[in-house]
Amino acid sequence: QVQLVESGGGLVQTGGSLRLSCAASGRTFANYAMGWFRQPPGKEREFVAAISRSETTNYADFVKGRFTISRDNAKNTMYLQMNSLKPEDTAVYYCAAVATSYSSIYITPRQYRDWGQGTQVTVSS
């Protein structure tokens, strides 16, 4: 099991940017595929972005061109750079991890084993 801690959330105006971080500990980070999910108020948790061990990426359509997922295995950290933020991006953002093969990438919550506690992102109009 890997422990995950998100940071970097906050309040930002429409069009602004934030960078979320997900710090991992407890296991070899490089062995894990990683993902970002979010849960808007009153809604189900939804996929945002994912990155494999080989650094292949996958994005939800509603963030393509605005968000960038990346990882730094030397720092045991995954990032989500969020640009051109919109009020509908308001949500609690969670990072998730699963130990898997080098090229695997996952986009559904049930495919992940370990989760962080979440960080709130609020975009004001």
C-alpha positions in Angstrom: 0.0 0.0 0.0 1.2 3.5 -0.8 0.2 6.6 1.2 -0.9 9.6 -0.9 -1.2 13.2 0.1 -2.6 15.9 -2.2 -1.8 19.6 -1.9 -2.1 22.7 -4.0 -5.8 23.3 -4.0 -7.4 26.6 -3.2 -9.6 29.4 -4.5 -8.9 30.9 -7.9 -10.8 33.1 -10.3 -12.1 31.9 -13.7 -9.2 31.7 -16.1 -6.6 31.2 -13.4 -4.2 28.3 -12.8 -3.4 25.9 -10.0 -0.9 23.1 -9.7 -1.9 20.1 -7.6 0.7 17.8 -6.2 0.3 14.2 -5.0 3.2 13.0 -2.7 3.5 9.3 -2.3 5.3 7.3 0.4 5.6 3.8 1.6 6.3 1.9 -1.6 8.3 2.4 -4.8 6.5 5.1 -6.6 7.8 4.2 -10.0 5.9 0.9 -9.8 2.5 2.6 -9.7 0.1 3.9 -12.3 -1.4 7.1 -11.1 -4.6 9.1 -11.7 -6.5 12.2 -10.8 -10.2 12.2 -10.1 -12.6 14.8 -8.9 -15.9 15.0 -7.1 -18.0 18.1 -7.8 -20.6 19.1 -5.1 -23.5 16.7 -5.2 -22.0 14.6 -8.0 -20.2 11.3 -8.5 -16.5 11.0 -8.5 -15.2 11.4 -12.1 -12.0 10.7 -14.0 -9.7 13.7 -14.8 -6.4 12.4 -15.9 -4.1 9.3 -15.6 -0.5 8.5 -16.2 1.2 5.1 -16.6 4.5 4.0 -15.3 5.8 4.6 -18.9 4.4 8.2 -18.7 1.6 7.6 -21.2 -1.2 9.9 -20.4 -5.0 10.0 -20.8 -7.4 12.9 -20.2 -11.1 13.4 -19.8 -12.5 15.3 -22.7 -13.5 18.2 -20.5 -9.9 18.9 -19.5 -8.0 18.3 -22.7 -5.9 21.2 -23.6 -6.2 22.8 -20.2 -4.8 20.3 -17.7 -1.5 18.4 -17.8 -0.6 15.4 -15.7 3.0 14.5 -15.0 5.1 12.6 -12.5 8.6 12.8 -11.0 9.7 9.4 -9.8 12.8 10.9 -8.2 10.5 13.0 -6.0 7.8 10.4 -5.6 5.3 13.0 -6.7 2.6 13.4 -9.3 1.3 16.7 -10.5 -1.7 18.2 -12.2 -1.2 21.5 -13.8 -4.6 23.2 -14.3 -4.9 26.2 -16.6 -7.9 28.2 -17.9 -9.9 27.1 -14.9 -13.7 27.3 -15.1 -16.4 27.4 -12.3 -17.4 23.9 -13.3 -13.9 22.6 -12.4 -14.9 23.3 -8.7 -14.5 20.0 -6.9 -12.5 18.0 -4.4 -9.6 16.5 -6.3 -8.2 13.1 -5.4 -5.1 11.3 -6.5 -5.1 7.5 -6.8 -2.5 4.8 -7.3 -2.3 1.1 -8.3 0.7 -1.1 -8.6 0.6 -2.5 -12.2 2.5 -3.3 -15.4 4.7 -0.7 -17.1 2.3 0.4 -19.8 -1.1 0.0 -18.0 -3.2 3.1 -17.6 -6.6 3.3 -15.9 -9.5 5.7 -16.0 -12.1 4.2 -13.6 -12.0 4.6 -9.8 -12.5 0.9 -9.1 -9.2 0.1 -10.9 -7.2 2.0 -8.3 -6.3 0.7 -4.9 -4.9 3.6 -2.9 -6.4 7.1 -2.5 -5.4 10.4 -1.0 -7.7 12.4 1.2 -8.5 15.0 -1.4 -7.8 18.7 -1.9 -10.5 21.4 -2.6 -10.4 23.4 -5.7 -12.9 26.3 -6.0 -13.1 28.4 -9.1 -15.0 31.7 -8.7 -16.9 33.3 -11.6 
